[in-house]
Amino acid sequence: MRSRLYHLRALALAAMLTLAVGCGGDDTGGDGDDGAATGDNELAITGQDDLTWDTESMTASAGTITVTLTCESAVNHDFVIEDTGDNVVECAPGETETGTVDLEAGEYTYICAVPGHEATMRGTLTVS
């Protein structure tokens, strides 16, 4: 519990620092092209009502990667690294949850492994 509270506080601080810096010329995501980067090795992704992700490709650096998953739809979603079998995070309808995964450099496929979702909820995570 203490670890989760520390993690949530760290994420809140990172979000505040990101807002304090403001919008620069660096396009690090949020437009659906390469994931919404929320900071160093922090990715955000949304499961939408039509059983799709809001982005089909994301990038991160090797090491520990934090993934924030938001479930906009009326069903559960999860974020699974298909190549390793790591279930990074899952969330209930209308909720946002955060999880972490350690990955080496390479290209990985991420999916929603909820039955019936995998066919349309797939993307590529490039780790450098």
Secondary structure, DSSP 8 states (H G I E B T S, - for coil): -HHHHHHHHHHHHHHHHHHHH---S---SSSSSS-EEEETTEEEEEE-TTS-BS-SEEEE-SEEEEEEEEE-SSS-EEEEETTTTEEEEEE-TT-EEEEEEEE-SEEEEEE--STTTTTTSEEEEEE-
